[in-house]
Amino acid sequence: MTPTTDRPVASSGTFVLGDLSVHRMGFGAMRITGPGIWGPPEDHDECIRVLRRAVDLGVDFIDTADSYGPCVSEELICEALHPYPDGLVIGTKAGLTRIGPDPAEWPPVGRPEYLRQECLMSLRRLRLECIDLFQLHRIDDKVPAAEQFGVLKELRDEGKVRHVGLSEVTVAQIEAAREVVPVVSVQNLYNLGNRRSEQVLEHCETEGIGFIPWFPIADGTLSAGRGTVAEVAEALDAAPAQVALAWLLRRSPAMLPIPGTSKVAHLEENCAASRVVLSDEQFDALSRSGA
């Protein structure tokens, strides 16, 4: 990795996940896999450069999952970054399975023995003794939720997992999980154009839980730059995607965006969004417009 003193991600501020302080602009490692989040990437070497460049730019929180590839994302993270730099926090997830390259087919499996197996497999692929943040990718409605939360507690008690997170949950589900095991993060779909998890975000902020918005630039559609986003981007001489990310960072101190990409140039643009400062008027206009 090429050292640099220019680390724009530092401008995003920090958040403490349990006892782990991370910069609020992270990196989502879903897109370093093949088409349909299936198989190896088309440009393996570029994805390795992306991961190393992310750390170089100040990223110290990388989010992945066993289902990305499947397994490919975790393997690439290990290849690119192990032995891991001090302070790098890696969060992974278990609870979704893959039955093919169609991204719509991600069946949940929450049986305790399966979640335990996936934790052990992630530890092996990432070459870790303890996973910093282990997230339940989905609550499986075919398995009692308490059993799913219970195995997360067991893994934490055993030292295989340092902290526990949830994904795509309601406020009631968060509180049900917290009766069993401490929860330090929630990862729900949220971006400038889709704020259906507003109540969850507000609850997380109140409770000191990190809120990780997945698809923070709406799977790239906010990059197109239309309407208010385009107007603000032009005024700030910024890319539309940077404006969308800057809005998220401004929206809540508990917000930890994790934009992902398989290209170094796109990564650098996303990280630079940490330095985009919205005026009160611009923030309000974006909030009203929704895009």
N, C-alpha and C positions, 0 to 999 in steps of 0.2 A: 504493500500500500504506500502510495506517495504521500508523505506528510504535508500538511498545509496548516497555516495559521488562520485561514479564512473559513470559519465554521458558521455559516448562516443559521443553522438550526438552533444555535444558542439563543438567538433572538426570539424563539418561540416561547421561552420561559420553561419552567419545570413543574412537574407534578410528582407527588410521592405515592407510589403503588405499594401499599403496605409499609415496608421500610426501604423501598428502592426508589431513589430519585431519578427520573428520566426527563429528557427534553420532551416537550409536548408534541413536536413534530416527529413522528416516527416513520417507519417504512413497512408497508404491507407486502409480504413476499408471495402473494398468490400469482402474480403475473410473470414470475420468472420460470413458469412451467410452459408446456406446449399449448397449442390451440385447444380451447375448451377446458383449460386447466387440467390437461391430460397429457401424460408423458413428458419427455424432456423438452427443453426449450429449443427453438430453431437455431438460436445462436448462443451456445453454451458459454463461450468465452466472454461475450458481452454481459451475460447475466452475472458471471463471477465479478466482472469489473463493476457492475452496478452495486453489488453487495459491498465490495471493498470501498467504493467511492462514497456510499452512504455513510459508512463509519467515518471516513475521512472528512465529510461535511458536518459531522457532529451528531449524526443519528446514533442514539444509544438505546433505542427500543425497536426491535424487529418483531413483527407479528407474522406467524405462519400457522399451518395446520397439517395434520397427518394426511388429510384428504386432498391436499394440493398436489396433484400429480397422478395418483397419490404417491406420497413419500418423497417426490422429487424435490420439492421446495426445501424440506428439512435437510436433505442430502447436500444440496447446493450450498446452503448456509454453512454447513459444517466444512465443506470443501474450501469455501472462500475465506472463512473467518477463524476456524479452529487452528491453534489455541486462541480463544476469544480474548479480545482486549478487556482490560479492567473496566468495569462499569457498564459493559454491554448487557442489556436485559433482553432475553429471548422469550417470547410468549408463543406457545403453540396451543392447538385445540384438538379435541377428540369428540366423537359422537355423531359424525356424519360419515357415511360410506359412499363409495363410488361404484357404479355398475357399468360405466362406459364414459366416452368423451362428451356426451351431451351434458352441458352444465346445468340443465334443469333437473337432472336425476342425481340427487344427493340424499338418499334415504337416511333418516336418523336411526341410530342404534344406541340405546342407552343402558343396555344390560351391564351391570357392574363388572362382570368378568371381562367383557369386551373393553370397557373404558380402562380397566387396569392393564390389560394387554397393550392397548394403544399407548398408554403412558410409558410402559417399559420399552416399547418399540421406538418411541420418540426419543427417550433417553439414549438408546443405542445409536440411532441415526445421527443425533446431534452431538454425540460423545459428551454427554453431561452426566453428572452424578445426581443433580437436582434441577428440575425445571423451574425457572424463575416464576413463570405465570402459566398455569395450566387451566385452560378454559373449556367449559362444556359447550360444544359447538351448537347444539340444540338440545332442548329437553324432549326426550322421546315420550310421547303420550301413551305408548304401549307398556311402559315400565313405570312403576310408582316413582314419582319425583324424589321422594325421600331416599330411595335406594340409590339414585344417581348422585344426589348430594352427599350421601353417606360414603360412597367410595372415594369421592373427592376429599372428604375429611380424612379417611384412612390413609390415602396417599400423602396427604399433607403431614399427618401425624408420623408417618414412617420416614419422612425426610426425602421422599422422592419428588415432592412438589413443595415449592416455597410459598406460593400464593395461588389463590383460586379466583377464576373469573367466569362469567356467564356470557352467553350470546343469544340475541333475539329473545328477550324476556320482557315480561311486564313488571310493574312495581310489585305486585302481589307475589310473583315468582321470585323476585330478588329477596323479598323479606322472608319467604318460605325457606329459601336456601340459607339465608343468614341465621336462621334458627338452628342450622346443622353445622355450618362451616363459615368462617369469615370470608367475605367477598370483597375483593379490592378493585374489580373492574367489570364493566358491562360493555359488550360490543353489539350495538344495534345499527341497522340501516338508518343513516341520517346524513343529510346534506342540505344545501341551500334550497333545493327544489323539492325535497321530501323530508318533512319534519313530523312524521307521524309518531316519532318517539320523544316528542317534546316533554311529556310528563315524566318519562323515564330519565331523560337528561336532567330535569330539574330535581328529581329525587336523588340522583347520583351526586349532583352538586351539593345538595343539602347534607347528604350523608358522608361526604368525603370519598366517594367512589369514583374512580376514573371512568370516563365515558369515551369509548373508542368508536367513532363513527366509521362503519365500513361503507364502501363506495362514496368517499368524501367529495369526489367531484362527479358523482352520478355516473359511474362507469365511463367517464370521459365526455359525457354529453355537455357538461357545463363548460368544457374547453372550447366549444364552438363559438361562444361569445355572442350572445344575443341580448337585446333589451338592456336592462339596467346593468347587468354584468359587463356587457360590452362598453357601456358608457363610462362606468367606473374604471374599467381596465384602461381605456384610452386616456382618461384624466390622470391616471397614476403611471402611465407608460409601463403597464404590467400586462401579463398574459391573463386571459379570462380565468383559467384554472387557478392562477395565483390569487386572484380576487376571491374566488370561492373558498379557497383554503384559508385566506386571511379572515374571511367572515367567520369561519368555524372557530378559529383561534380567539377571535374577539367575542364570540357568542357566549363562551363559558370558560372559566379557569379550570374546569374539570375535563375539558375537551382535549383528546389526544388523537388528532387525525393521523391516518396511516396510508397516505397515497402510495400506490404501487405502480411499478413500471418495469419493463425489461430493457430500457434504453438509458444510457448514462445522461444524455442531453436532457431527457424528460425528467430524470431524477434531479438534476441540478436546478432545473426550473422550479420543480415542486419545493425543494428545500429553500430556495430563495424566497418563496412566499412567506417565510418566517419574518422577513424584513419589510413586508408590505404593510403599511400603516393606513388603515381606513379612518377617515374623519367621522365624527358623529353623524353628520348628514349622509355620508356615503353608506355607513353601516345601517342607518335607519331606512334608507331607500332600498337597500338590498333586502332587508328584513321584510319590508312591506311587499316587495315585488315577488319574492320567492325564487327569483332567477334573473 
